[in-house]
Amino acid sequence: MLTLRAAWRAASRKLDAASRALLVRSPNFRGIALQSAPDIEYRLLRLLDHLPTTPTEIMLHPGYDDPVLAAQDPYRHEREREVAALCSAGVRERLTRGDIRLVTFRDLV
């Protein structure tokens, strides 16, 4: 995680002003620890229970495995697990509690 944060900081220094302004809209970023997690639904639910009160971007790569994806990306079966977690009854129920609001970057202007 420390290596990823250092790489993120280094890459962020090279951003133009418009890109930097976009990052400011979502000061918190989560999801790296979810990648390839066999217990992704459990981890996602824990993450949702411990979000900061400021906007937070949660990164996932949901999708379905097919021959096109197989030819381009080794991160395949994990994508299907992410779809299942995002569509699970537990995650849907958690999002209905009213303490989390799903938005787009446009909503944060």
N, C-alpha and C positions, 0 to 999 in steps of 0.2 A: 504494500500500500504506500509506503514511503517513496519507493521508486516511481510509482505512478503519479503521486502528487508532485514530485520534483519534475517529472517529464511534463506534466500539465502546466506547471508554472513556467517552465522554459518555453514551451510552445505558445503560451498565452502572451508572452512578451513580444512576439512577432505579429500579433494581430493588429489590424487597422482599427481606427477609432469606432467605426460602425459595428464591427464584430465584438469589440470590447464592450460597447454599450449593450449589446444583446446579452452577453454573459452577466452583466450587472443585474439584469432583470430577474435572473434565477441564480441567486447567490449560493445555493446549495445544490450539490450534485451527488446522487447516489446510484448504485447499480453495479459497480465493478465487482463487489463481493457476491453478487447474485449470479454472475456468469458461471456456467457449467455446474452450478450447485445442484446436487441430486435432490435436495429438499427445498427447491426454490419457492414453493408455495408457502411453506413455513417461514422461510427467511423474508419473503415479501410481506407477509402478514406482520412479522416483527418490525420490519422497516416502517410499515404504515403506522404501527402503534407508537413509534418513536421519532416521527418527523418533527423537524423544527417548525416554529410558527411562521417562518418566512418562506417564500416560494422555494420549492425544491424540484429539481428535474430528476426523474427516475429513469435511468437508461435500461432498456431491455431490447432484445432483438427477436421478437416473436415472428414466427413464420412456419411454413410447412415445407418439409423436405420433398424435393423432386429432382429430376435429372439435371435441370438447369442449375439449381442451387448446388447440387453435388459437384458439378464441374467448376464451380466458382469459389466455393467456400467450405472449409471443413467443419464450420460451426453449424451443424445441420440438425441433429436429433435434439440438441439443446433448445433450438428455436421452438420445436413442437412442445417441449416441456414448459417453455415460457408461455406459449399460447394457452395451454391447459391451466397453468397457474393463474393467469390473468382472467380467464373465463370461469374459474372455479366458484362454486357457491360461497366458499369462505371469503374470498377476496371481494366478491360482489356484495356480500353482507357487510363486510368491514367498511366498504366505501359508502354505505347508506347511513352510517351513524351520524353524519352531519358535521364532523370535525375536519373533514378533508374535502376540498373543492378541486375538481379536475379542471384545468384551464390549458389554453395554448399560450405561446409566447405573445401573440397578438393581444391577449387579455391582460398582459402585464405592462402594457405601454402606459 
